[in-house]
Structures are given as C-alpha cells and as structure tokens.
C-alpha cells in the first residue's frame, strides 16, 4: 500500500512539474502594467494547421548559374487562429510543439487556442489578418499577437515561408522574391477557403475583402512591397540577391507589379522592415504606398537600422496615412517575437558565439512588456482601419513623446482637463515610447 502511495505522489509530482515547465513558455501573458487594449478579447480561440501549394513558382534555392531557372510547386504551411466555440467546461488553453531557433530542438509553447475547436460563426465573416515572419523564423514567431487578435474577432493566418524557416533556411534571394508573393497567394487561398473549406472550419468565417497584413523584419519587407513599395532597379541586379533579374517582378514601375497590388488589403503593420540600408527602397518607390501603415521600430536596431533605416521608410511613404512607434533603446526585436523559449537560453546558435535566446529577446526591454504594448497599438490601429472604429483615435492621437504627456488627476482618480498622458497607459507606464503620425 505504501509503495502505491509513493508511486501516486511521484506521478502527481511529474505531472505538476511537466505542466510547470511548459508554463514557462507561455505566449499569452498580460502584465499588470499592460496598456488597456492589450488583454485578450471576448472570443474563445481555435487553431488549425492548413497546408498549401503554389504551383509553377521559381525555385530560387535550387538555381545554378548557367542553367535555366527551375520551377516547382512551392509548399506553404500555415497556422490559422479563429474565433471559436468551446464545449461547456472546456479549458481555453492549448500547446504548440514547434521548432526553435537552433533549427533542431522542438519546444512546447503554451497559449489559449484550442486545436481544431468549433468555429464561432455568430459574428462572421471576420476580417482577415496575414502574418509574415522574419528570416529565419516560423509561423509561431508572432504567435502571441495571432492569438490575441483572434480573440478580438479576426481570422489570423501565419505563414511558414519556404526557404526561410529555422528548418529549411536557404538562399536569401528566395526570401527577397517570395515574401510578397507568398502573402498574396495566401490571401487568395483564405478567400477560397471561405467559400469551400472541405473541413467546414473556415467556410463563412473569412472576410478576405477586409484584410490586414502584419510583417516582421523580412516579413515587413514583404509587406511594404505587397502594399505598393516597389523595390529599386539597383536591387534587382545585386549579385548576392535574387538571380537572373527575377526580382524585377516586384520592381517599382513594372506594370505587372503594379497590377498585382491588391485592394483587399486595407491596412498593414510593419515591425522593423528591412531593406532601406541595403538599397532596396527609395523615395520614388515608397511614394506609391497609399495603404495605412503602422510601423514599429527599436531606436538602436542593428539589422534593419533606425535612422537611417526604418525611419526613412516611414518618412518616404508620403502618400500613406502612417504611424511610427519607437521603443527607445530597443533593437531589432522590438515588439514582435514571442518570449524566448526557456530552452534557448541554454543553447548556442549560428557560429556558436551567441545564445539562441538572443533571437527573441532585447537587451533592454522585457519581451512580454514589448508584446503587450504592440498588442495594444495593433488592436487600436486595425480596429480603426478594418472596422472603422473612430473610438480608437483616442489611443492613436497622442503626444509624440510619451515623456511629454502630463498625468493630471483628482484624488479620486478622475482625470483633469489638462491630462495629456497616453490613453490606456497607467501613470508612468509609457516611459521609453514615442508615437509619431503622418498624413498623406
């Protein structure tokens, strides 16, 4: 009897310990000092994996000089989050088994989405959001934002970009060409699934005519190109870029490129868009952007650059309603990646000189804090432009430098007429942030 009692406690301990370890990799944490729009919304969340194949695409990764450019049916795995209905008593929680930055180790992430949950059609079809990760990355890298937005009444699809994931990172030229093409292809696929999803999950759920695009780093490079920022003529010919001049398909002024611009995309969020300092953008090309854009950057970004860099893209998009949120003293990871899986703090990546966790973290800012701020502002921006919610203006039209905002309140907490602190932020919690706005 004593032996059975011991075994029972061992089993309980192992179960609790296993859950505790998994809980360390939560992607859904909302801090107590999070701004007002950061918390999850009222919808339960379902999630499913959907695989696609884009026929007849250029196979940049297998190109060999002196030989014809090969083609292939380009595989694209996506993760789709959507408003869902849970069974009575069913926990709003689920796990993701994902490959982490080292490209070898599989880790468990924990969030609030339930795998293959029943879709909630009550307020559908819902606006569509497309998420595009960095190089390298995967479809879970912005999983915190995907879950959060799905809970607020969006269908969110995140792409594993072939040749650009932790598992299959390949020729950079493939990423340069395919980011925008993948985004447009997945938009069409989601519109098709709204009409004819054999599983029934997404049928009637997706309003692809009202789409938002969210990209990080090379995903944001792709987003800028997708909404009208054609690449420069010089970049088409870079010897280290896309071979055989194939990138001309996304070049500013190319009639076929211009014809590919999709009016269904009504807004874009660009975290740390890459390319200005590498010669892929110029003022003439960026002037063609007319879609509202919310740019996010760290002021010391060493990958995409800040000034020069992301700020130049923001300034040059002169014909678009646009914002630039700056995390002061943050680097390339400002706001976008999930918190680092705990396993990555123990492993080396690349040439072995840096810790894998650096792929996700920032030396100055806490990941969850950055994520919560991004969730707040992306929520406001998308609600304004995809739902025409004018009440969101109060969260977006703020004094540029948060440090210049004045906290002014009565002893009972009632705000005074001269209160100018950022709406939705508690006293002192907008420190280190700057939000600029420009109109066409």
ChimeraX attribute file (.defattr): number of C-alpha atoms within 10 A of each C-alpha:
attribute: neighborCount
match mode: 1-to-1
recipient: residues
	/A:1	6
	/A:2	7
	/A:3	7
	/A:4	9
	/A:5	10
	/A:6	11
	/A:7	12
	/A:8	12
	/A:9	11
	/A:10	12
	/A:11	12
	/A:12	12
	/A:13	12
	/A:14	12
	/A:15	11
	/A:16	12
	/A:17	12
	/A:18	11
	/A:19	12
	/A:20	11
	/A:21	12
	/A:22	17
	/A:23	15
	/A:24	16
	/A:25	21
	/A:26	20
	/A:27	26
	/A:28	24
	/A:29	18
	/A:30	17
	/A:31	13
	/A:32	9
	/A:33	16
	/A:34	23
	/A:35	23
	/A:36	16
	/A:37	20
	/A:38	25
	/A:39	21
	/A:40	19
	/A:41	15
	/A:42	11
	/A:43	19
	/A:44	26
	/A:45	34
	/A:46	29
	/A:47	26
	/A:48	17
	/A:49	13
	/A:50	13
	/A:51	11
	/A:52	14
	/A:53	15
	/A:54	15
	/A:55	11
	/A:56	11
	/A:57	15
	/A:58	18
	/A:59	16
	/A:60	25
	/A:61	19
	/A:62	14
	/A:63	18
	/A:64	11
	/A:65	9
	/A:66	7
	/A:67	7
	/A:68	9
	/A:69	16
	/A:70	14
	/A:71	14
	/A:72	14
	/A:73	13
	/A:74	18
	/A:75	16
	/A:76	17
	/A:77	17
	/A:78	23
	/A:79	20
	/A:80	24
	/A:81	30
	/A:82	36
	/A:83	31
	/A:84	24
	/A:85	18
	/A:86	18
	/A:87	10
	/A:88	6
	/A:89	6
	/A:90	9
	/A:91	12
	/A:92	14
	/A:93	15
	/A:94	15
	/A:95	18
	/A:96	16
	/A:97	11
	/A:98	16
	/A:99	18
	/A:100	25
	/A:101	28
	/A:102	18
	/A:103	16
	/A:104	10
	/A:105	12
	/A:106	14
	/A:107	17
	/A:108	19
	/A:109	24
	/A:110	19
	/A:111	21
	/A:112	22
	/A:113	28
	/A:114	24
	/A:115	16
	/A:116	16
	/A:117	20
	/A:118	20
	/A:119	23
	/A:120	21
	/A:121	18
	/A:122	11
	/A:123	9
	/A:124	17
	/A:125	20
	/A:126	24
	/A:127	22
	/A:128	27
	/A:129	28
	/A:130	25
	/A:131	29
	/A:132	32
	/A:133	29
	/A:134	29
	/A:135	19
	/A:136	23
	/A:137	28
	/A:138	27
	/A:139	22
	/A:140	26
	/A:141	27
	/A:142	25
	/A:143	25
	/A:144	24
	/A:145	28
	/A:146	27
	/A:147	28
	/A:148	28
	/A:149	27
	/A:150	30
	/A:151	25
	/A:152	20
	/A:153	23
	/A:154	28
	/A:155	31
	/A:156	32
	/A:157	26
	/A:158	28
	/A:159	26
	/A:160	25
	/A:161	29
	/A:162	22
	/A:163	22
	/A:164	23
	/A:165	22
	/A:166	19
	/A:167	17
	/A:168	13
	/A:169	18
	/A:170	18
	/A:171	17
	/A:172	17
	/A:173	19
	/A:174	25
	/A:175	28
	/A:176	25
	/A:177	23
	/A:178	23
	/A:179	26
	/A:180	22
	/A:181	20
	/A:182	23
	/A:183	24
	/A:184	19
	/A:185	14
	/A:186	21
	/A:187	23
	/A:188	12
	/A:189	15
	/A:190	24
	/A:191	20
	/A:192	15
	/A:193	18
	/A:194	18
	/A:195	14
	/A:196	14
	/A:197	14
	/A:198	9
	/A:199	8
	/A:200	14
	/A:201	22
	/A:202	25
	/A:203	20
	/A:204	18
	/A:205	27
	/A:206	26
	/A:207	19
	/A:208	22
	/A:209	16
	/A:210	19
	/A:211	26
	/A:212	25
	/A:213	29
	/A:214	28
	/A:215	28
	/A:216	30
	/A:217	25
	/A:218	27
	/A:219	30
	/A:220	29
	/A:221	29
	/A:222	32
	/A:223	29
	/A:224	30
	/A:225	25
	/A:226	26
	/A:227	26
	/A:228	25
	/A:229	30
	/A:230	27
	/A:231	29
	/A:232	22
	/A:233	20
	/A:234	12
	/A:235	21
	/A:236	22
	/A:237	16
	/A:238	16
	/A:239	11
	/A:240	10
	/A:241	19
	/A:242	23
	/A:243	20
	/A:244	16
	/A:245	14
	/A:246	19
	/A:247	22
	/A:248	22
	/A:249	19
	/A:250	28
	/A:251	25
	/A:252	23
	/A:253	19
	/A:254	13
	/A:255	11
	/A:256	13
	/A:257	17
	/A:258	19
	/A:259	8
	/A:260	15
	/A:261	15
	/A:262	15
	/A:263	11
	/A:264	14
	/A:265	23
	/A:266	19
	/A:267	24
	/A:268	28
	/A:269	25
	/A:270	28
	/A:271	33
	/A:272	32
	/A:273	31
	/A:274	27
	/A:275	25
	/A:276	21
	/A:277	16
	/A:278	12
	/A:279	13
	/A:280	21
	/A:281	28
	/A:282	20
	/A:283	15
	/A:284	16
	/A:285	21
	/A:286	27
	/A:287	19
	/A:288	20
	/A:289	21
	/A:290	19
	/A:291	20
	/A:292	24
	/A:293	28
	/A:294	24
	/A:295	25
	/A:296	30
	/A:297	30
	/A:298	25
	/A:299	23
	/A:300	18
	/A:301	20
	/A:302	12
	/A:303	16
	/A:304	25
	/A:305	24
	/A:306	24
	/A:307	14
	/A:308	11
	/A:309	23
	/A:310	28
	/A:311	20
	/A:312	18
	/A:313	24
	/A:314	23
	/A:315	17
	/A:316	19
	/A:317	28
	/A:318	19
	/A:319	17
	/A:320	20
	/A:321	17
	/A:322	23
	/A:323	22
	/A:324	22
	/A:325	23
	/A:326	24
	/A:327	25
	/A:328	17
	/A:329	17
	/A:330	23
	/A:331	24
	/A:332	28
	/A:333	26
	/A:334	31
	/A:335	33
	/A:336	29
	/A:337	28
	/A:338	24
	/A:339	28
	/A:340	24
	/A:341	21
	/A:342	16
	/A:343	16
	/A:344	20
	/A:345	12
	/A:346	10
	/A:347	15
	/A:348	16
	/A:349	16
	/A:350	10
	/A:351	6
	/A:352	9
	/A:353	8
	/A:354	12
	/A:355	16
	/A:356	22
	/A:357	22
	/A:358	16
	/A:359	20
	/A:360	20
	/A:361	24
	/A:362	21
	/A:363	11
	/A:364	11
	/A:365	18
	/A:366	14
	/A:367	20
	/A:368	23
	/A:369	19
	/A:370	22
	/A:371	26
	/A:372	26
	/A:373	25
	/A:374	22
	/A:375	26
	/A:376	20
	/A:377	23
	/A:378	22
	/A:379	20
	/A:380	21
	/A:381	24
	/A:382	27
	/A:383	18
	/A:384	17
	/A:385	20
	/A:386	16
	/A:387	11
	/A:388	11
	/A:389	13
	/A:390	11
	/A:391	11
	/A:392	18
	/A:393	14
	/A:394	12
	/A:395	18
	/A:396	19
	/A:397	14
	/A:398	18
	/A:399	17
	/A:400	17
	/A:401	17
	/A:402	20
	/A:403	16
	/A:404	13
	/A:405	20
	/A:406	15
	/A:407	15
	/A:408	16
	/A:409	13
	/A:410	8
	/A:411	7
	/A:412	6
	/A:413	8
	/A:414	10
	/A:415	14
	/A:416	11
	/A:417	8
	/A:418	11
	/A:419	14
	/A:420	16
	/A:421	23
	/A:422	27
	/A:423	17
	/A:424	17
	/A:425	19
	/A:426	15
	/A:427	14
	/A:428	15
	/A:429	16
	/A:430	22
	/A:431	15
	/A:432	15
	/A:433	18
	/A:434	19
	/A:435	21
	/A:436	18
	/A:437	16
	/A:438	14
	/A:439	11
	/A:440	11
